[in-house]
Amino acid sequence: MSSTILDNPYYIKKDNFEGVQYRLANWWFNKVNLDDYKDRPIKYLEIGTFFGANLLSVADSYGLHKDSKLYCIDPWIDYKDYPEYKDDQSIIYNGFLHLLTFQMPIYIS
Ligand SMILES: C[S@@+](CC[C@H](N)C(=O)[O-])C[C@H]1O[C@@H](n2cnc3c(N)ncnc32)[C@H](O)[C@@H]1O
């Protein structure tokens, strides 16, 4: 029987997020002072965005200033160096689009 990413033990479904999430922005809270970013825009680049869990957590913490800009890069395709998500990339990409459409407090350009 083949398994998909939906069987991944880290796959979660919450009100504001559905997908796999690993380490989020709160990992940095005791290292990078959140208060320093309250009134300050950030420019943030995430390489390897996946479902977007971490991107959302950055948007909801360090990136709250209205002039913050968050950029992300991910091929969201199967390739041989990354076999663990083979055949799951359309689920992952659609999860990311759903997150952007309904949860991201940002404009999409
Ligand atoms: C473990 S996931 C990232 C998790 C994500 N940052 C998070 O916290 O939710 C790794 C991601 O990196 C992407 N990736 C792998 N190689 C890449 C590359 N060379 N450039 C951009 N993204 C890449 C994969 O497609 C996958 O979505």
The ligand as an SDF file (V2000), in Angstrom:
LIG
                    3D

 27 29  0  0  0  0  0  0  0  0999 V2000
   11.0260   20.5960    4.5400 C   0  0  0  0  0  0  0  0  0  0  0  0
   10.2160   21.5240    3.3000 S   0  0  0  0  0  0  0  0  0  0  0  0
   10.2870   23.1940    3.8940 C   0  0  0  0  0  0  0  0  0  0  0  0
    9.4060   23.4720    5.0520 C   0  0  0  0  0  0  0  0  0  0  0  0
    8.9580   24.9030    5.1570 C   0  0  0  0  0  0  0  0  0  0  0  0
   10.0720   25.8600    5.1350 N   0  0  0  0  0  0  0  0  0  0  0  0
    8.1650   25.0670    6.4350 C   0  0  0  0  0  0  0  0  0  0  0  0
    8.7610   25.4750    7.4220 O   0  0  0  0  0  0  0  0  0  0  0  0
    6.9760   24.7490    6.4450 O   0  0  0  0  0  0  0  0  0  0  0  0
   11.4230   21.6440    2.0060 C   0  0  0  0  0  0  0  0  0  0  0  0
   10.9070   22.4000    0.7810 C   0  0  0  0  0  0  0  0  0  0  0  0
   12.0430   22.8350    0.0450 O   0  0  0  0  0  0  0  0  0  0  0  0
   11.7480   22.7450   -1.3270 C   0  0  0  0  0  0  0  0  0  0  0  0
   13.0310   22.7360   -2.0350 N   0  0  0  0  0  0  0  0  0  0  0  0
   13.9130   21.7240   -2.1440 C   0  0  0  0  0  0  0  0  0  0  0  0
   14.9720   22.1050   -2.8940 N   0  0  0  0  0  0  0  0  0  0  0  0
   14.7550   23.3930   -3.2340 C   0  0  0  0  0  0  0  0  0  0  0  0
   15.5010   24.3400   -3.9820 C   0  0  0  0  0  0  0  0  0  0  0  0
   16.6760   24.0220   -4.5450 N   0  0  0  0  0  0  0  0  0  0  0  0
   15.0110   25.5850   -4.1290 N   0  0  0  0  0  0  0  0  0  0  0  0
   13.8230   25.9210   -3.5730 C   0  0  0  0  0  0  0  0  0  0  0  0
   13.0630   25.0590   -2.8370 N   0  0  0  0  0  0  0  0  0  0  0  0
   13.5380   23.8090   -2.6830 C   0  0  0  0  0  0  0  0  0  0  0  0
   10.9160   21.5000   -1.4650 C   0  0  0  0  0  0  0  0  0  0  0  0
   10.1250   21.4960   -2.6350 O   0  0  0  0  0  0  0  0  0  0  0  0
   10.0770   21.5490   -0.1720 C   0  0  0  0  0  0  0  0  0  0  0  0
    8.8170   22.1590   -0.4120 O   0  0  0  0  0  0  0  0  0  0  0  0
  1  2  1  0
  2  3  1  0
  2 10  1  0
  3  4  1  0
  4  5  1  0
  5  6  1  0
  5  7  1  0
  7  8  2  0
  7  9  1  0
 10 11  1  0
 11 12  1  0
 11 26  1  0
 12 13  1  0
 13 14  1  0
 13 24  1  0
 14 15  1  0
 14 23  1  0
 15 16  2  0
 16 17  1  0
 17 18  1  0
 17 23  2  0
 18 19  1  0
 18 20  2  0
 20 21  1  0
 21 22  2  0
 22 23  1  0
 24 25  1  0
 24 26  1  0
 26 27  1  0
M  CHG  2   2   1   9  -1
M  END
$$$$
